[in-house]
């Protein structure tokens, strides 16, 4: 995926000679070995929680599925804004992250030893702090179930679904299944 990753990193401010030397850490996070002090998964957006909140708070007032989806979409936007406000700058990241001094790691980040800066605070050239989404398939499945059962088939009424959610489906096993 060099044809997509390298231009993307350059667009984000990485020098071209560094961007071509990227590697993938964990699942999909792009880092520049020796130059980045990266925590790509600084925080996460919990999609199932946002969907649950939309359902619990807005199902009764949503006359159709599209309206409920608008509430879910707004919940995602609100949560992203909250996370951005919380971690939107290097200073905020450093204030919310516990760093341990690491002379060995400082040796592996170009420029740390020369600058006298500890790797864990400000020694690298790049700081890729990011957010990832969790549980998107669970969120999508939940919305699909609500659409089908509450809106399309109308085989489950809104109050029953809300009661089941309130009790974590205890006593509502057939509905859960």
VMD Tcl script that builds the backbone (N, CA, C; Angstrom):
set m [mol new atoms 531]
animate dup $m
set s [atomselect $m all]
$s set {name element resname resid chain x y z} {
  {N N UNK 1 A 0.806 -1.215 0.000}
  {CA C UNK 1 A 0.000 0.000 0.000}
  {C C UNK 1 A 0.848 1.278 0.000}
  {N N UNK 2 A 2.090 1.149 -0.429}
  {CA C UNK 2 A 2.967 2.325 -0.474}
  {C C UNK 2 A 2.356 3.473 -1.266}
  {N N UNK 3 A 1.608 3.136 -2.329}
  {CA C UNK 3 A 1.021 4.175 -3.176}
  {C C UNK 3 A -0.012 5.016 -2.424}
  {N N UNK 4 A -0.544 4.499 -1.321}
  {CA C UNK 4 A -1.518 5.231 -0.526}
  {C C UNK 4 A -0.877 5.756 0.757}
  {N N UNK 5 A -0.086 4.910 1.425}
  {CA C UNK 5 A 0.476 5.268 2.725}
  {C C UNK 5 A 1.477 6.412 2.622}
  {N N UNK 6 A 2.422 6.317 1.711}
  {CA C UNK 6 A 3.471 7.338 1.623}
  {C C UNK 6 A 2.886 8.723 1.340}
  {N N UNK 7 A 2.033 8.896 0.321}
  {CA C UNK 7 A 1.433 10.226 0.118}
  {C C UNK 7 A 0.603 10.684 1.330}
  {N N UNK 8 A -0.067 9.730 1.999}
  {CA C UNK 8 A -0.846 10.085 3.183}
  {C C UNK 8 A 0.028 10.615 4.302}
  {N N UNK 9 A 1.163 9.972 4.536}
  {CA C UNK 9 A 2.085 10.446 5.573}
  {C C UNK 9 A 2.663 11.812 5.208}
  {N N UNK 10 A 2.994 11.985 3.947}
  {CA C UNK 10 A 3.511 13.282 3.495}
  {C C UNK 10 A 2.467 14.371 3.708}
  {N N UNK 11 A 1.224 14.059 3.388}
  {CA C UNK 11 A 0.132 15.021 3.593}
  {C C UNK 11 A -0.012 15.383 5.079}
  {N N UNK 12 A 0.302 14.442 5.952}
  {CA C UNK 12 A 0.222 14.694 7.391}
  {C C UNK 12 A 1.448 15.431 7.935}
  {N N UNK 13 A 2.427 15.711 7.066}
  {CA C UNK 13 A 3.577 16.501 7.495}
  {C C UNK 13 A 4.883 15.746 7.637}
  {N N UNK 14 A 4.877 14.479 7.277}
  {CA C UNK 14 A 6.110 13.701 7.346}
  {C C UNK 14 A 6.989 14.057 6.149}
  {N N UNK 15 A 8.312 14.134 6.373}
  {CA C UNK 15 A 9.240 14.373 5.271}
  {C C UNK 15 A 9.214 13.175 4.329}
  {N N UNK 16 A 9.282 13.403 3.005}
  {CA C UNK 16 A 9.220 12.288 2.048}
  {C C UNK 16 A 10.255 11.195 2.309}
  {N N UNK 17 A 11.481 11.580 2.686}
  {CA C UNK 17 A 12.517 10.569 2.918}
  {C C UNK 17 A 12.223 9.724 4.160}
  {N N UNK 18 A 11.437 10.270 5.083}
  {CA C UNK 18 A 11.013 9.491 6.248}
  {C C UNK 18 A 9.771 8.661 5.919}
  {N N UNK 19 A 8.853 9.235 5.168}
  {CA C UNK 19 A 7.593 8.554 4.854}
  {C C UNK 19 A 7.832 7.223 4.140}
  {N N UNK 20 A 8.834 7.165 3.265}
  {CA C UNK 20 A 9.093 5.923 2.534}
  {C C UNK 20 A 9.687 4.841 3.431}
  {N N UNK 21 A 10.109 5.199 4.614}
  {CA C UNK 21 A 10.680 4.236 5.562}
  {C C UNK 21 A 9.698 3.827 6.653}
  {N N UNK 22 A 8.422 4.051 6.434}
  {CA C UNK 22 A 7.424 3.697 7.444}
  {C C UNK 22 A 7.398 2.189 7.679}
  {N N UNK 23 A 6.850 1.826 8.800}
  {CA C UNK 23 A 6.549 0.433 9.073}
  {C C UNK 23 A 5.183 0.378 9.746}
  {N N UNK 24 A 4.641 -0.804 9.839}
  {CA C UNK 24 A 3.334 -0.965 10.462}
  {C C UNK 24 A 3.539 -1.574 11.844}
  {N N UNK 25 A 2.983 -0.916 12.839}
  {CA C UNK 25 A 3.034 -1.426 14.200}
  {C C UNK 25 A 1.658 -1.973 14.554}
  {N N UNK 26 A 1.637 -3.131 15.173}
  {CA C UNK 26 A 0.391 -3.773 15.591}
  {C C UNK 26 A -0.477 -4.052 14.371}
  {N N UNK 27 A -1.681 -3.498 14.328}
  {CA C UNK 27 A -2.634 -3.838 13.263}
  {C C UNK 27 A -2.487 -2.978 12.018}
  {N N UNK 28 A -2.413 -1.675 12.198}
  {CA C UNK 28 A -2.501 -0.786 11.040}
  {C C UNK 28 A -1.806 0.553 11.264}
  {N N UNK 29 A -1.176 0.744 12.421}
  {CA C UNK 29 A -0.602 2.046 12.756}
  {C C UNK 29 A 0.743 2.227 12.051}
  {N N UNK 30 A 0.880 3.316 11.344}
  {CA C UNK 30 A 2.110 3.609 10.619}
  {C C UNK 30 A 3.029 4.427 11.504}
  {N N UNK 31 A 4.266 3.973 11.631}
  {CA C UNK 31 A 5.260 4.695 12.419}
  {C C UNK 31 A 6.561 4.769 11.631}
  {N N UNK 32 A 7.401 5.711 12.014}
  {CA C UNK 32 A 8.709 5.876 11.393}
  {C C UNK 32 A 9.742 5.424 12.418}
  {N N UNK 33 A 10.330 4.240 12.224}
  {CA C UNK 33 A 11.291 3.739 13.207}
  {C C UNK 33 A 12.458 4.701 13.403}
  {N N UNK 34 A 12.801 4.908 14.659}
  {CA C UNK 34 A 13.934 5.747 14.994}
  {C C UNK 34 A 13.638 7.231 15.004}
  {N N UNK 35 A 12.471 7.628 14.545}
  {CA C UNK 35 A 12.159 9.053 14.465}
  {C C UNK 35 A 10.849 9.427 15.125}
  {N N UNK 36 A 10.039 8.448 15.431}
  {CA C UNK 36 A 8.725 8.760 15.972}
  {C C UNK 36 A 8.563 8.319 17.406}
  {N N UNK 37 A 7.924 9.161 18.170}
  {CA C UNK 37 A 7.493 8.819 19.524}
  {C C UNK 37 A 5.982 8.699 19.410}
  {N N UNK 38 A 5.547 7.512 19.023}
  {CA C UNK 38 A 4.169 7.327 18.609}
  {C C UNK 38 A 3.357 6.522 19.615}
  {N N UNK 39 A 2.146 6.958 19.827}
  {CA C UNK 39 A 1.141 6.179 20.544}
  {C C UNK 39 A -0.124 6.301 19.696}
  {N N UNK 40 A -0.189 5.522 18.601}
  {CA C UNK 40 A -1.316 5.668 17.685}
  {C C UNK 40 A -2.665 5.310 18.306}
  {N N UNK 41 A -2.655 4.493 19.342}
  {CA C UNK 41 A -3.899 4.111 19.992}
  {C C UNK 41 A -4.009 4.770 21.372}
  {N N UNK 42 A -3.876 6.061 21.386}
  {CA C UNK 42 A -3.931 6.811 22.632}
  {C C UNK 42 A -5.276 6.624 23.327}
  {N N UNK 43 A -6.307 6.559 22.544}
  {CA C UNK 43 A -7.645 6.407 23.092}
  {C C UNK 43 A -8.524 5.726 22.052}
  {N N UNK 44 A -9.739 5.455 22.418}
  {CA C UNK 44 A -10.622 4.746 21.503}
  {C C UNK 44 A -12.032 5.317 21.561}
  {N N UNK 45 A -12.686 5.284 20.415}
  {CA C UNK 45 A -14.093 5.625 20.335}
  {C C UNK 45 A -14.853 4.310 20.417}
  {N N UNK 46 A -15.702 4.171 21.427}
  {CA C UNK 46 A -16.453 2.949 21.686}
  {C C UNK 46 A -17.778 3.032 20.927}
  {N N UNK 47 A -17.810 2.481 19.713}
  {CA C UNK 47 A -19.009 2.553 18.880}
  {C C UNK 47 A -20.235 1.914 19.526}
  {N N UNK 48 A -20.131 0.728 20.137}
  {CA C UNK 48 A -21.332 0.157 20.759}
  {C C UNK 48 A -21.903 1.036 21.878}
  {N N UNK 49 A -21.045 1.672 22.632}
  {CA C UNK 49 A -21.531 2.549 23.697}
  {C C UNK 49 A -22.284 3.744 23.117}
  {N N UNK 50 A -21.749 4.335 22.061}
  {CA C UNK 50 A -22.413 5.474 21.425}
  {C C UNK 50 A -23.777 5.038 20.872}
  {N N UNK 51 A -23.831 3.871 20.232}
  {CA C UNK 51 A -25.099 3.372 19.678}
  {C C UNK 51 A -26.088 3.085 20.803}
  {N N UNK 52 A -25.612 2.461 21.868}
  {CA C UNK 52 A -26.509 2.176 22.996}
  {C C UNK 52 A -27.085 3.465 23.566}
  {N N UNK 53 A -26.236 4.463 23.736}
  {CA C UNK 53 A -26.713 5.754 24.261}
  {C C UNK 53 A -27.762 6.372 23.335}
  {N N UNK 54 A -27.550 6.272 22.036}
  {CA C UNK 54 A -28.528 6.806 21.078}
  {C C UNK 54 A -29.855 6.070 21.206}
  {N N UNK 55 A -29.796 4.755 21.314}
  {CA C UNK 55 A -31.021 3.965 21.430}
  {C C UNK 55 A -31.746 4.285 22.733}
  {N N UNK 56 A -31.028 4.236 23.832}
  {CA C UNK 56 A -31.647 4.465 25.147}
  {C C UNK 56 A -32.219 5.877 25.247}
  {N N UNK 57 A -31.482 6.846 24.738}
  {CA C UNK 57 A -31.904 8.245 24.894}
  {C C UNK 57 A -32.901 8.717 23.841}
  {N N UNK 58 A -32.908 8.090 22.657}
  {CA C UNK 58 A -33.683 8.666 21.552}
  {C C UNK 58 A -34.601 7.706 20.803}
  {N N UNK 59 A -34.655 6.438 21.198}
  {CA C UNK 59 A -35.497 5.496 20.473}
  {C C UNK 59 A -36.967 5.912 20.501}
  {N N UNK 60 A -37.468 6.271 21.651}
  {CA C UNK 60 A -38.897 6.607 21.774}
  {C C UNK 60 A -39.286 7.808 20.926}
  {N N UNK 61 A -38.383 8.754 20.773}
  {CA C UNK 61 A -38.711 9.959 20.007}
  {C C UNK 61 A -38.376 9.840 18.520}
  {N N UNK 62 A -37.841 8.698 18.105}
  {CA C UNK 62 A -37.463 8.504 16.707}
  {C C UNK 62 A -38.584 7.794 15.961}
  {N N UNK 63 A -39.290 8.527 15.098}
  {CA C UNK 63 A -40.418 7.925 14.385}
  {C C UNK 63 A -39.999 6.908 13.324}
  {N N UNK 64 A -38.726 6.993 12.883}
  {CA C UNK 64 A -38.221 6.070 11.876}
  {C C UNK 64 A -36.742 5.804 12.145}
  {N N UNK 65 A -36.229 4.804 11.461}
  {CA C UNK 65 A -34.839 4.411 11.681}
  {C C UNK 65 A -33.861 5.502 11.277}
  {N N UNK 66 A -34.172 6.234 10.241}
  {CA C UNK 66 A -33.275 7.294 9.778}
  {C C UNK 66 A -33.064 8.336 10.873}
  {N N UNK 67 A -34.114 8.646 11.616}
  {CA C UNK 67 A -33.989 9.611 12.715}
  {C C UNK 67 A -33.079 9.051 13.809}
  {N N UNK 68 A -33.276 7.783 14.149}
  {CA C UNK 68 A -32.406 7.160 15.153}
  {C C UNK 68 A -30.957 7.171 14.682}
  {N N UNK 69 A -30.732 6.901 13.403}
  {CA C UNK 69 A -29.372 6.942 12.852}
  {C C UNK 69 A -28.759 8.327 12.967}
  {N N UNK 70 A -29.550 9.363 12.786}
  {CA C UNK 70 A -29.035 10.722 12.946}
  {C C UNK 70 A -28.560 10.957 14.376}
  {N N UNK 71 A -29.296 10.429 15.343}
  {CA C UNK 71 A -28.864 10.548 16.741}
  {C C UNK 71 A -27.572 9.764 16.980}
  {N N UNK 72 A -27.462 8.585 16.390}
  {CA C UNK 72 A -26.239 7.788 16.531}
  {C C UNK 72 A -25.055 8.506 15.884}
  {N N UNK 73 A -25.275 9.046 14.698}
  {CA C UNK 73 A -24.208 9.778 14.006}
  {C C UNK 73 A -23.778 10.995 14.809}
  {N N UNK 74 A -24.736 11.712 15.387}
  {CA C UNK 74 A -24.382 12.883 16.199}
  {C C UNK 74 A -23.615 12.451 17.450}
  {N N UNK 75 A -23.968 11.305 18.001}
  {CA C UNK 75 A -23.238 10.774 19.152}
  {C C UNK 75 A -21.789 10.479 18.818}
  {N N UNK 76 A -21.549 9.948 17.627}
  {CA C UNK 76 A -20.176 9.691 17.183}
  {C C UNK 76 A -19.413 11.004 17.042}
  {N N UNK 77 A -20.034 11.987 16.408}
  {CA C UNK 77 A -19.398 13.296 16.245}
  {C C UNK 77 A -19.078 13.904 17.608}
  {N N UNK 78 A -20.022 13.837 18.524}
  {CA C UNK 78 A -19.807 14.397 19.863}
  {C C UNK 78 A -18.669 13.695 20.590}
  {N N UNK 79 A -18.611 12.367 20.469}
  {CA C UNK 79 A -17.559 11.619 21.143}
  {C C UNK 79 A -16.194 11.930 20.538}
  {N N UNK 80 A -16.124 12.054 19.225}
  {CA C UNK 80 A -14.862 12.417 18.577}
  {C C UNK 80 A -14.415 13.798 19.038}
  {N N UNK 81 A -15.339 14.732 19.126}
  {CA C UNK 81 A -14.987 16.077 19.587}
  {C C UNK 81 A -14.476 16.036 21.027}
  {N N UNK 82 A -15.121 15.238 21.876}
  {CA C UNK 82 A -14.670 15.090 23.256}
  {C C UNK 82 A -13.238 14.554 23.299}
  {N N UNK 83 A -12.957 13.513 22.521}
  {CA C UNK 83 A -11.617 12.933 22.500}
  {C C UNK 83 A -10.607 13.908 21.920}
  {N N UNK 84 A -11.020 14.643 20.907}
  {CA C UNK 84 A -10.117 15.639 20.313}
  {C C UNK 84 A -9.793 16.738 21.316}
  {N N UNK 85 A -10.796 17.194 22.036}
  {CA C UNK 85 A -10.552 18.217 23.052}
  {C C UNK 85 A -9.635 17.691 24.152}
  {N N UNK 86 A -9.794 16.411 24.459}
  {CA C UNK 86 A -8.993 15.823 25.535}
  {C C UNK 86 A -7.551 15.601 25.106}
  {N N UNK 87 A -7.336 15.160 23.864}
  {CA C UNK 87 A -5.999 14.791 23.406}
  {C C UNK 87 A -5.551 15.565 22.175}
  {N N UNK 88 A -6.062 16.759 21.955}
  {CA C UNK 88 A -5.828 17.474 20.709}
  {C C UNK 88 A -4.471 18.098 20.511}
  {N N UNK 89 A -3.591 18.044 21.505}
  {CA C UNK 89 A -2.276 18.641 21.321}
  {C C UNK 89 A -1.230 17.806 22.041}
  {N N UNK 90 A 0.026 17.990 21.652}
  {CA C UNK 90 A 1.114 17.259 22.291}
  {C C UNK 90 A 1.134 17.534 23.784}
  {N N UNK 91 A 0.912 18.770 24.154}
  {CA C UNK 91 A 0.895 19.117 25.582}
  {C C UNK 91 A -0.198 18.340 26.321}
  {N N UNK 92 A -1.392 18.260 25.723}
  {CA C UNK 92 A -2.485 17.513 26.358}
  {C C UNK 92 A -2.152 16.028 26.435}
  {N N UNK 93 A -1.543 15.504 25.371}
  {CA C UNK 93 A -1.171 14.093 25.373}
  {C C UNK 93 A -0.188 13.826 26.501}
  {N N UNK 94 A 0.821 14.658 26.600}
  {CA C UNK 94 A 1.837 14.447 27.633}
  {C C UNK 94 A 1.263 14.616 29.032}
  {N N UNK 95 A 0.312 15.497 29.201}
  {CA C UNK 95 A -0.295 15.692 30.508}
  {C C UNK 95 A -1.200 14.538 30.905}
  {N N UNK 96 A -1.704 13.773 29.941}
  {CA C UNK 96 A -2.611 12.659 30.233}
  {C C UNK 96 A -1.926 11.303 30.133}
  {N N UNK 97 A -0.641 11.291 29.862}
  {CA C UNK 97 A 0.060 10.037 29.662}
  {C C UNK 97 A 1.193 9.913 30.667}
  {N N UNK 98 A 1.283 8.753 31.243}
  {CA C UNK 98 A 2.375 8.476 32.153}
  {C C UNK 98 A 3.555 7.986 31.341}
  {N N UNK 99 A 4.664 8.703 31.406}
  {CA C UNK 99 A 5.863 8.306 30.693}
  {C C UNK 99 A 6.924 7.870 31.690}
  {N N UNK 100 A 7.648 6.879 31.300}
  {CA C UNK 100 A 8.746 6.377 32.115}
  {C C UNK 100 A 10.030 6.722 31.387}
  {N N UNK 101 A 10.984 7.269 32.108}
  {CA C UNK 101 A 12.271 7.562 31.479}
  {C C UNK 101 A 12.884 6.260 31.005}
  {N N UNK 102 A 13.430 6.313 29.810}
  {CA C UNK 102 A 13.948 5.093 29.213}
  {C C UNK 102 A 15.214 5.405 28.426}
  {N N UNK 103 A 16.363 5.324 29.080}
  {CA C UNK 103 A 17.607 5.589 28.354}
  {C C UNK 103 A 17.795 4.673 27.144}
  {N N UNK 104 A 17.425 3.397 27.262}
  {CA C UNK 104 A 17.571 2.489 26.128}
  {C C UNK 104 A 16.711 2.930 24.953}
  {N N UNK 105 A 15.448 3.275 25.215}
  {CA C UNK 105 A 14.586 3.751 24.133}
  {C C UNK 105 A 15.119 5.061 23.553}
  {N N UNK 106 A 15.674 5.910 24.416}
  {CA C UNK 106 A 16.239 7.171 23.934}
  {C C UNK 106 A 17.377 6.921 22.957}
  {N N UNK 107 A 18.123 5.849 23.166}
  {CA C UNK 107 A 19.193 5.501 22.228}
  {C C UNK 107 A 18.644 5.133 20.857}
  {N N UNK 108 A 17.418 4.630 20.804}
  {CA C UNK 108 A 16.830 4.166 19.553}
  {C C UNK 108 A 16.089 5.258 18.780}
  {N N UNK 109 A 15.911 6.412 19.364}
  {CA C UNK 109 A 15.239 7.524 18.696}
  {C C UNK 109 A 16.301 8.536 18.275}
  {N N UNK 110 A 16.429 8.735 16.974}
  {CA C UNK 110 A 17.463 9.628 16.458}
  {C C UNK 110 A 17.325 11.030 17.039}
  {N N UNK 111 A 18.414 11.556 17.539}
  {CA C UNK 111 A 18.430 12.918 18.047}
  {C C UNK 111 A 18.168 13.057 19.538}
  {N N UNK 112 A 17.675 12.028 20.189}
  {CA C UNK 112 A 17.372 12.141 21.622}
  {C C UNK 112 A 18.619 12.391 22.445}
  {N N UNK 113 A 19.628 11.575 22.262}
  {CA C UNK 113 A 20.835 11.700 23.064}
  {C C UNK 113 A 21.533 13.026 22.782}
  {N N UNK 114 A 21.556 13.429 21.512}
  {CA C UNK 114 A 22.213 14.682 21.142}
  {C C UNK 114 A 21.491 15.883 21.732}
  {N N UNK 115 A 20.168 15.807 21.796}
  {CA C UNK 115 A 19.382 16.940 22.286}
  {C C UNK 115 A 19.298 16.972 23.803}
  {N N UNK 116 A 19.627 15.838 24.428}
  {CA C UNK 116 A 19.493 15.765 25.878}
  {C C UNK 116 A 18.058 15.563 26.319}
  {N N UNK 117 A 17.159 15.328 25.379}
  {CA C UNK 117 A 15.751 15.134 25.712}
  {C C UNK 117 A 15.480 13.651 25.891}
  {N N UNK 118 A 14.673 13.331 26.881}
  {CA C UNK 118 A 14.285 11.950 27.071}
  {C C UNK 118 A 13.266 11.580 26.009}
  {N N UNK 119 A 13.400 10.397 25.435}
  {CA C UNK 119 A 12.501 9.926 24.377}
  {C C UNK 119 A 11.041 10.077 24.774}
  {N N UNK 120 A 10.754 9.771 26.007}
  {CA C UNK 120 A 9.365 9.672 26.416}
  {C C UNK 120 A 8.646 11.004 26.451}
  {N N UNK 121 A 9.336 12.083 26.408}
  {CA C UNK 121 A 8.634 13.367 26.438}
  {C C UNK 121 A 8.672 14.066 25.082}
  {N N UNK 122 A 9.861 14.442 24.613}
  {CA C UNK 122 A 9.898 15.267 23.407}
  {C C UNK 122 A 11.098 14.990 22.509}
  {N N UNK 123 A 11.616 13.767 22.514}
  {CA C UNK 123 A 12.842 13.507 21.779}
  {C C UNK 123 A 12.682 13.174 20.315}
  {N N UNK 124 A 11.537 12.728 19.888}
  {CA C UNK 124 A 11.382 12.280 18.508}
  {C C UNK 124 A 11.073 13.407 17.541}
  {N N UNK 125 A 11.149 13.061 16.282}
  {CA C UNK 125 A 10.820 14.014 15.218}
  {C C UNK 125 A 9.316 14.055 14.969}
  {N N UNK 126 A 8.640 12.898 15.135}
  {CA C UNK 126 A 7.210 12.806 14.871}
  {C C UNK 126 A 6.482 12.302 16.119}
  {N N UNK 127 A 5.298 12.816 16.300}
  {CA C UNK 127 A 4.443 12.398 17.410}
  {C C UNK 127 A 3.081 12.047 16.831}
  {N N UNK 128 A 2.855 10.761 16.633}
  {CA C UNK 128 A 1.608 10.306 16.057}
  {C C UNK 128 A 0.736 9.769 17.184}
  {N N UNK 129 A -0.090 10.629 17.729}
  {CA C UNK 129 A -1.021 10.219 18.766}
  {C C UNK 129 A -2.392 10.131 18.135}
  {N N UNK 130 A -3.042 8.999 18.286}
  {CA C UNK 130 A -4.291 8.838 17.576}
  {C C UNK 130 A -5.374 8.125 18.350}
  {N N UNK 131 A -6.477 7.997 17.680}
  {CA C UNK 131 A -7.679 7.392 18.228}
  {C C UNK 131 A -8.129 6.304 17.264}
  {N N UNK 132 A -8.597 5.213 17.801}
  {CA C UNK 132 A -9.158 4.177 16.950}
  {C C UNK 132 A -10.577 3.867 17.414}
  {N N UNK 133 A -11.312 3.218 16.566}
  {CA C UNK 133 A -12.681 2.860 16.905}
  {C C UNK 133 A -12.766 1.399 17.311}
  {N N UNK 134 A -13.567 1.122 18.318}
  {CA C UNK 134 A -13.727 -0.259 18.768}
  {C C UNK 134 A -15.176 -0.697 18.607}
  {N N UNK 135 A -15.350 -1.965 18.314}
  {CA C UNK 135 A -16.674 -2.567 18.302}
  {C C UNK 135 A -17.596 -2.131 17.189}
  {N N UNK 136 A -17.049 -1.736 16.048}
  {CA C UNK 136 A -17.913 -1.215 14.990}
  {C C UNK 136 A -18.877 -2.289 14.464}
  {N N UNK 137 A -18.436 -3.536 14.414}
  {CA C UNK 137 A -19.345 -4.584 13.925}
  {C C UNK 137 A -20.476 -4.825 14.917}
  {N N UNK 138 A -20.188 -4.751 16.207}
  {CA C UNK 138 A -21.238 -4.894 17.220}
  {C C UNK 138 A -22.231 -3.740 17.104}
  {N N UNK 139 A -21.712 -2.542 16.907}
  {CA C UNK 139 A -22.592 -1.377 16.754}
  {C C UNK 139 A -23.470 -1.517 15.509}
  {N N UNK 140 A -22.872 -1.939 14.409}
  {CA C UNK 140 A -23.634 -2.110 13.167}
  {C C UNK 140 A -24.685 -3.211 13.310}
  {N N UNK 141 A -24.305 -4.320 13.941}
  {CA C UNK 141 A -25.267 -5.403 14.162}
  {C C UNK 141 A -26.424 -4.947 15.044}
  {N N UNK 142 A -26.112 -4.167 16.062}
  {CA C UNK 142 A -27.153 -3.665 16.966}
  {C C UNK 142 A -28.124 -2.762 16.230}
  {N N UNK 143 A -27.593 -1.871 15.418}
  {CA C UNK 143 A -28.466 -0.987 14.644}
  {C C UNK 143 A -29.291 -1.773 13.635}
  {N N UNK 144 A -28.686 -2.774 13.015}
  {CA C UNK 144 A -29.423 -3.595 12.050}
  {C C UNK 144 A -30.567 -4.340 12.733}
  {N N UNK 145 A -30.318 -4.828 13.949}
  {CA C UNK 145 A -31.373 -5.530 14.691}
  {C C UNK 145 A -32.515 -4.582 15.049}
  {N N UNK 146 A -32.188 -3.381 15.487}
  {CA C UNK 146 A -33.228 -2.399 15.817}
  {C C UNK 146 A -34.025 -2.044 14.571}
  {N N UNK 147 A -33.322 -1.821 13.469}
  {CA C UNK 147 A -34.018 -1.478 12.220}
  {C C UNK 147 A -34.995 -2.582 11.837}
  {N N UNK 148 A -34.509 -3.815 11.854}
  {CA C UNK 148 A -35.344 -4.935 11.428}
  {C C UNK 148 A -36.520 -5.162 12.379}
  {N N UNK 149 A -36.230 -5.302 13.685}
  {CA C UNK 149 A -37.262 -5.722 14.635}
  {C C UNK 149 A -38.213 -4.606 15.049}
  {N N UNK 150 A -37.679 -3.399 15.233}
  {CA C UNK 150 A -38.524 -2.296 15.717}
  {C C UNK 150 A -39.195 -1.555 14.567}
  {N N UNK 151 A -38.441 -1.265 13.519}
  {CA C UNK 151 A -38.985 -0.414 12.464}
  {C C UNK 151 A -39.547 -1.185 11.264}
  {N N UNK 152 A -38.803 -2.161 10.753}
  {CA C UNK 152 A -39.263 -2.860 9.548}
  {C C UNK 152 A -40.371 -3.871 9.856}
  {N N UNK 153 A -40.084 -4.838 10.714}
  {CA C UNK 153 A -41.067 -5.874 11.045}
  {C C UNK 153 A -42.073 -5.430 12.104}
  {N N UNK 154 A -41.648 -4.496 12.931}
  {CA C UNK 154 A -42.444 -4.031 14.086}
  {C C UNK 154 A -42.844 -5.213 14.979}
  {N N UNK 155 A -41.927 -6.172 15.119}
  {CA C UNK 155 A -42.176 -7.351 15.962}
  {C C UNK 155 A -41.753 -7.131 17.409}
  {N N UNK 156 A -41.018 -6.056 17.667}
  {CA C UNK 156 A -40.621 -5.677 19.024}
  {C C UNK 156 A -40.969 -4.204 19.194}
  {N N UNK 157 A -41.712 -3.901 20.257}
  {CA C UNK 157 A -42.034 -2.485 20.466}
  {C C UNK 157 A -40.881 -1.798 21.208}
  {N N UNK 158 A -40.840 -0.503 21.092}
  {CA C UNK 158 A -39.746 0.293 21.647}
  {C C UNK 158 A -39.615 0.100 23.155}
  {N N UNK 159 A -40.719 0.074 23.865}
  {CA C UNK 159 A -40.679 -0.059 25.322}
  {C C UNK 159 A -40.080 -1.406 25.739}
  {N N UNK 160 A -40.401 -2.461 25.011}
  {CA C UNK 160 A -39.845 -3.780 25.322}
  {C C UNK 160 A -38.337 -3.793 25.117}
  {N N UNK 161 A -37.892 -3.214 24.023}
  {CA C UNK 161 A -36.454 -3.160 23.775}
  {C C UNK 161 A -35.746 -2.350 24.848}
  {N N UNK 162 A -36.302 -1.213 25.212}
  {CA C UNK 162 A -35.679 -0.381 26.248}
  {C C UNK 162 A -35.662 -1.096 27.596}
  {N N UNK 163 A -36.711 -1.828 27.915}
  {CA C UNK 163 A -36.737 -2.594 29.169}
  {C C UNK 163 A -35.664 -3.689 29.144}
  {N N UNK 164 A -35.512 -4.343 28.001}
  {CA C UNK 164 A -34.487 -5.382 27.871}
  {C C UNK 164 A -33.087 -4.793 28.051}
  {N N UNK 165 A -32.846 -3.646 27.461}
  {CA C UNK 165 A -31.548 -2.993 27.613}
  {C C UNK 165 A -31.305 -2.584 29.061}
  {N N UNK 166 A -32.332 -2.081 29.710}
  {CA C UNK 166 A -32.223 -1.664 31.117}
  {C C UNK 166 A -31.791 -2.828 32.003}
  {N N UNK 167 A -32.271 -4.037 31.675}
  {CA C UNK 167 A -31.981 -5.222 32.499}
  {C C UNK 167 A -30.901 -6.106 31.887}
  {N N UNK 168 A -30.169 -5.551 30.915}
  {CA C UNK 168 A -29.126 -6.312 30.228}
  {C C UNK 168 A -29.664 -7.647 29.707}
  {N N UNK 169 A -30.884 -7.609 29.223}
  {CA C UNK 169 A -31.592 -8.739 28.620}
  {C C UNK 169 A -31.913 -9.858 29.606}
  {N N UNK 170 A -31.726 -9.616 30.912}
  {CA C UNK 170 A -32.156 -10.604 31.902}
  {C C UNK 170 A -33.676 -10.692 31.877}
  {N N UNK 171 A -34.183 -11.881 31.620}
  {CA C UNK 171 A -35.612 -12.057 31.445}
  {C C UNK 171 A -36.084 -11.812 30.023}
  {N N UNK 172 A -35.172 -11.479 29.141}
  {CA C UNK 172 A -35.488 -11.209 27.728}
  {C C UNK 172 A -34.579 -12.053 26.820}
  {N N UNK 173 A -34.312 -13.275 27.221}
  {CA C UNK 173 A -33.382 -14.129 26.482}
  {C C UNK 173 A -33.814 -14.343 25.037}
  {N N UNK 174 A -35.094 -14.636 24.753}
  {CA C UNK 174 A -35.472 -14.798 23.335}
  {C C UNK 174 A -35.195 -13.542 22.512}
  {N N UNK 175 A -35.430 -12.384 23.076}
  {CA C UNK 175 A -35.139 -11.145 22.348}
  {C C UNK 175 A -33.637 -10.981 22.137}
  {N N UNK 176 A -32.856 -11.266 23.167}
  {CA C UNK 176 A -31.397 -11.174 23.038}
  {C C UNK 176 A -30.904 -12.094 21.932}
  {N N UNK 177 A -31.437 -13.294 21.920}
  {CA C UNK 177 A -30.978 -14.271 20.918}
  {C C UNK 177 A -31.477 -13.942 19.521}
}
mol reanalyze $m
mol bondsrecalc $m
mol representation Tube
mol addrep $m
